Amino acid sequence: MDCIKIFSPATVANVSCGFDVLGFCLDHIGDEMIIKKTKEKGIKITKIEGANLPFEVEKNVAGVAALAIYNHAKPDYGFEIEIYKNIKPGSGIGSSAASAVGSVFGMNELLGRPFNKTQLTKFAIKGEALASKCEHADNLAPALFGGFTLVKSIAPLQILEIPTPNELYATIIH
């Protein structure tokens, strides 16, 4: 596989008393990304629609997260990333997390899935730190793991998946 189109969900990470540790992902709101393998080594962001974000990899949340996984994996090829922002930056529903998660998830798929969800979260944290000036996984974890998650610890990174009944329904008013 040389190309993948992914959906990266919006998230809520301020759930009641679990402020900044307890979160969940949303089913129908999220960003889309297209990630392609290239013969030329490195990471390039080639298209951004829906927001005025930097194309410079080191200044873009998706780019910084992509560099983290790329530098760890050391493939003999590169990646191009297209970003279709459907989550408004600064909206409070994990816009930066969706970008960071989307890039590492898509690249992991094209690399043959060498990394698990916890490892992917560690790479995505680097991108999230660009946006928020600190490493945290409150929005990243539900975007990567799905459903409800609890970030128990950052160092070492521990994420708990919380079983939820299928009948549970949340209404988000923004």
Contacts in CASP RR format, 6 or more apart in sequence:
PFRMAT RR
TARGET T0000
AUTHOR 0000-0000-0000
METHOD contacts of the structure
MODEL  1
MDCIKIFSPATVANVSCGFDVLGFCLDHIGDEMIIKKTKEKGIKITKIEG
ANLPFEVEKNVAGVAALAIYNHAKPDYGFEIEIYKNIKPGSGIGSSAASA
VGSVFGMNELLGRPFNKTQLTKFAIKGEALASKCEHADNLAPALFGGFTL
VKSIAPLQILEIPTPNELYATIIH
1 109 0 8 1.000
1 110 0 8 1.000
2 36 0 8 1.000
2 37 0 8 1.000
2 110 0 8 1.000
3 34 0 8 1.000
3 35 0 8 1.000
3 36 0 8 1.000
3 37 0 8 1.000
3 110 0 8 1.000
4 34 0 8 1.000
4 35 0 8 1.000
4 106 0 8 1.000
4 109 0 8 1.000
4 110 0 8 1.000
5 32 0 8 1.000
5 33 0 8 1.000
5 34 0 8 1.000
6 32 0 8 1.000
6 33 0 8 1.000
6 34 0 8 1.000
6 35 0 8 1.000
6 102 0 8 1.000
6 105 0 8 1.000
6 106 0 8 1.000
6 109 0 8 1.000
7 30 0 8 1.000
7 31 0 8 1.000
7 32 0 8 1.000
8 30 0 8 1.000
8 31 0 8 1.000
8 32 0 8 1.000
8 33 0 8 1.000
8 98 0 8 1.000
8 99 0 8 1.000
8 101 0 8 1.000
8 102 0 8 1.000
8 105 0 8 1.000
8 143 0 8 1.000
9 25 0 8 1.000
9 26 0 8 1.000
9 27 0 8 1.000
9 29 0 8 1.000
9 30 0 8 1.000
9 98 0 8 1.000
9 142 0 8 1.000
9 143 0 8 1.000
9 146 0 8 1.000
10 25 0 8 1.000
10 26 0 8 1.000
10 29 0 8 1.000
10 30 0 8 1.000
10 87 0 8 1.000
10 93 0 8 1.000
10 94 0 8 1.000
10 95 0 8 1.000
10 98 0 8 1.000
11 23 0 8 1.000
11 24 0 8 1.000
11 25 0 8 1.000
11 26 0 8 1.000
11 93 0 8 1.000
11 94 0 8 1.000
11 97 0 8 1.000
11 98 0 8 1.000
11 139 0 8 1.000
11 142 0 8 1.000
11 143 0 8 1.000
12 23 0 8 1.000
12 24 0 8 1.000
12 26 0 8 1.000
12 93 0 8 1.000
12 142 0 8 1.000
12 170 0 8 1.000
12 172 0 8 1.000
13 20 0 8 1.000
13 21 0 8 1.000
13 22 0 8 1.000
13 23 0 8 1.000
13 94 0 8 1.000
13 138 0 8 1.000
13 139 0 8 1.000
13 142 0 8 1.000
14 20 0 8 1.000
14 23 0 8 1.000
14 138 0 8 1.000
15 22 0 8 1.000
15 23 0 8 1.000
15 24 0 8 1.000
15 148 0 8 1.000
16 22 0 8 1.000
18 150 0 8 1.000
20 136 0 8 1.000
20 138 0 8 1.000
20 151 0 8 1.000
21 138 0 8 1.000
21 150 0 8 1.000
21 151 0 8 1.000
21 152 0 8 1.000
22 138 0 8 1.000
22 148 0 8 1.000
22 149 0 8 1.000
22 150 0 8 1.000
22 151 0 8 1.000
22 162 0 8 1.000
23 138 0 8 1.000
23 139 0 8 1.000
23 141 0 8 1.000
23 142 0 8 1.000
23 148 0 8 1.000
23 149 0 8 1.000
23 150 0 8 1.000
24 142 0 8 1.000
24 146 0 8 1.000
24 147 0 8 1.000
24 148 0 8 1.000
24 149 0 8 1.000
24 164 0 8 1.000
24 170 0 8 1.000
25 142 0 8 1.000
25 143 0 8 1.000
25 146 0 8 1.000
25 147 0 8 1.000
26 93 0 8 1.000
26 172 0 8 1.000
29 86 0 8 1.000
29 87 0 8 1.000
29 93 0 8 1.000
30 86 0 8 1.000
30 87 0 8 1.000
30 98 0 8 1.000
31 83 0 8 1.000
31 84 0 8 1.000
31 85 0 8 1.000
31 86 0 8 1.000
31 87 0 8 1.000
31 95 0 8 1.000
31 98 0 8 1.000
31 99 0 8 1.000
31 102 0 8 1.000
32 84 0 8 1.000
32 86 0 8 1.000
33 62 0 8 1.000
33 81 0 8 1.000
33 82 0 8 1.000
33 83 0 8 1.000
33 84 0 8 1.000
33 99 0 8 1.000
33 102 0 8 1.000
33 103 0 8 1.000
33 106 0 8 1.000
34 47 0 8 1.000
34 81 0 8 1.000
34 82 0 8 1.000
34 84 0 8 1.000
35 79 0 8 1.000
35 80 0 8 1.000
35 81 0 8 1.000
35 82 0 8 1.000
35 103 0 8 1.000
35 106 0 8 1.000
35 107 0 8 1.000
35 110 0 8 1.000
36 79 0 8 1.000
36 80 0 8 1.000
37 77 0 8 1.000
37 78 0 8 1.000
37 79 0 8 1.000
37 110 0 8 1.000
38 44 0 8 1.000
38 77 0 8 1.000
38 78 0 8 1.000
38 79 0 8 1.000
38 80 0 8 1.000
39 77 0 8 1.000
39 78 0 8 1.000
40 77 0 8 1.000
40 78 0 8 1.000
41 75 0 8 1.000
41 76 0 8 1.000
41 77 0 8 1.000
41 78 0 8 1.000
42 70 0 8 1.000
42 78 0 8 1.000
42 79 0 8 1.000
43 57 0 8 1.000
43 63 0 8 1.000
43 66 0 8 1.000
43 67 0 8 1.000
43 70 0 8 1.000
43 78 0 8 1.000
43 79 0 8 1.000
43 81 0 8 1.000
44 57 0 8 1.000
44 79 0 8 1.000
44 80 0 8 1.000
44 81 0 8 1.000
45 55 0 8 1.000
45 56 0 8 1.000
45 57 0 8 1.000
45 60 0 8 1.000
45 62 0 8 1.000
45 63 0 8 1.000
45 80 0 8 1.000
45 81 0 8 1.000
45 82 0 8 1.000
45 83 0 8 1.000
46 55 0 8 1.000
46 80 0 8 1.000
46 81 0 8 1.000
46 82 0 8 1.000
47 82 0 8 1.000
47 83 0 8 1.000
48 55 0 8 1.000
48 82 0 8 1.000
48 83 0 8 1.000
48 85 0 8 1.000
49 83 0 8 1.000
49 84 0 8 1.000
49 85 0 8 1.000
50 84 0 8 1.000
50 85 0 8 1.000
50 86 0 8 1.000
51 85 0 8 1.000
51 88 0 8 1.000
51 89 0 8 1.000
51 95 0 8 1.000
53 60 0 8 1.000
53 83 0 8 1.000
53 85 0 8 1.000
53 89 0 8 1.000
54 60 0 8 1.000
57 63 0 8 1.000
57 64 0 8 1.000
57 66 0 8 1.000
57 67 0 8 1.000
58 64 0 8 1.000
58 67 0 8 1.000
59 130 0 8 1.000
60 99 0 8 1.000
60 130 0 8 1.000
61 96 0 8 1.000
61 99 0 8 1.000
61 100 0 8 1.000
61 127 0 8 1.000
61 128 0 8 1.000
61 130 0 8 1.000
61 131 0 8 1.000
62 81 0 8 1.000
62 83 0 8 1.000
62 99 0 8 1.000
62 100 0 8 1.000
62 102 0 8 1.000
62 103 0 8 1.000
62 127 0 8 1.000
63 81 0 8 1.000
63 103 0 8 1.000
63 127 0 8 1.000
64 100 0 8 1.000
64 126 0 8 1.000
64 127 0 8 1.000
64 129 0 8 1.000
64 130 0 8 1.000
65 99 0 8 1.000
65 100 0 8 1.000
65 101 0 8 1.000
65 102 0 8 1.000
65 103 0 8 1.000
65 104 0 8 1.000
65 123 0 8 1.000
65 124 0 8 1.000
65 125 0 8 1.000
65 126 0 8 1.000
65 127 0 8 1.000
65 128 0 8 1.000
66 79 0 8 1.000
66 81 0 8 1.000
66 103 0 8 1.000
66 104 0 8 1.000
66 107 0 8 1.000
67 126 0 8 1.000
68 104 0 8 1.000
68 122 0 8 1.000
68 123 0 8 1.000
68 124 0 8 1.000
68 126 0 8 1.000
68 127 0 8 1.000
69 103 0 8 1.000
69 104 0 8 1.000
69 107 0 8 1.000
69 108 0 8 1.000
69 111 0 8 1.000
69 115 0 8 1.000
69 120 0 8 1.000
69 123 0 8 1.000
70 78 0 8 1.000
70 79 0 8 1.000
70 107 0 8 1.000
72 123 0 8 1.000
73 107 0 8 1.000
73 111 0 8 1.000
73 114 0 8 1.000
73 115 0 8 1.000
75 111 0 8 1.000
79 107 0 8 1.000
79 110 0 8 1.000
81 103 0 8 1.000
83 99 0 8 1.000
85 95 0 8 1.000
85 99 0 8 1.000
87 93 0 8 1.000
87 94 0 8 1.000
87 95 0 8 1.000
87 98 0 8 1.000
88 95 0 8 1.000
89 95 0 8 1.000
89 96 0 8 1.000
91 174 0 8 1.000
93 172 0 8 1.000
93 174 0 8 1.000
94 139 0 8 1.000
94 143 0 8 1.000
96 127 0 8 1.000
96 128 0 8 1.000
96 130 0 8 1.000
96 131 0 8 1.000
96 132 0 8 1.000
96 139 0 8 1.000
97 124 0 8 1.000
97 128 0 8 1.000
97 139 0 8 1.000
97 140 0 8 1.000
97 143 0 8 1.000
98 139 0 8 1.000
98 143 0 8 1.000
99 127 0 8 1.000
100 124 0 8 1.000
100 125 0 8 1.000
100 126 0 8 1.000
100 127 0 8 1.000
100 128 0 8 1.000
100 140 0 8 1.000
101 120 0 8 1.000
101 124 0 8 1.000
101 140 0 8 1.000
101 143 0 8 1.000
101 144 0 8 1.000
102 124 0 8 1.000
102 143 0 8 1.000
103 124 0 8 1.000
104 115 0 8 1.000
104 120 0 8 1.000
104 123 0 8 1.000
104 124 0 8 1.000
105 120 0 8 1.000
105 144 0 8 1.000
108 114 0 8 1.000
108 115 0 8 1.000
108 120 0 8 1.000
115 123 0 8 1.000
117 144 0 8 1.000
117 145 0 8 1.000
117 159 0 8 1.000
118 157 0 8 1.000
118 159 0 8 1.000
120 144 0 8 1.000
121 137 0 8 1.000
121 140 0 8 1.000
121 141 0 8 1.000
121 144 0 8 1.000
121 157 0 8 1.000
121 159 0 8 1.000
122 157 0 8 1.000
124 137 0 8 1.000
124 140 0 8 1.000
124 144 0 8 1.000
125 135 0 8 1.000
125 136 0 8 1.000
125 137 0 8 1.000
125 140 0 8 1.000
125 154 0 8 1.000
125 157 0 8 1.000
126 135 0 8 1.000
128 135 0 8 1.000
128 136 0 8 1.000
128 137 0 8 1.000
128 139 0 8 1.000
128 140 0 8 1.000
129 135 0 8 1.000
129 136 0 8 1.000
135 154 0 8 1.000
136 151 0 8 1.000
136 154 0 8 1.000
137 151 0 8 1.000
137 154 0 8 1.000
137 157 0 8 1.000
137 159 0 8 1.000
138 151 0 8 1.000
141 149 0 8 1.000
141 150 0 8 1.000
141 151 0 8 1.000
141 159 0 8 1.000
142 148 0 8 1.000
142 149 0 8 1.000
145 159 0 8 1.000
145 161 0 8 1.000
146 161 0 8 1.000
147 161 0 8 1.000
147 162 0 8 1.000
147 164 0 8 1.000
148 161 0 8 1.000
148 162 0 8 1.000
148 164 0 8 1.000
149 159 0 8 1.000
149 160 0 8 1.000
149 161 0 8 1.000
149 162 0 8 1.000
150 159 0 8 1.000
150 160 0 8 1.000
150 162 0 8 1.000
151 158 0 8 1.000
151 159 0 8 1.000
152 158 0 8 1.000
152 159 0 8 1.000
152 160 0 8 1.000
END
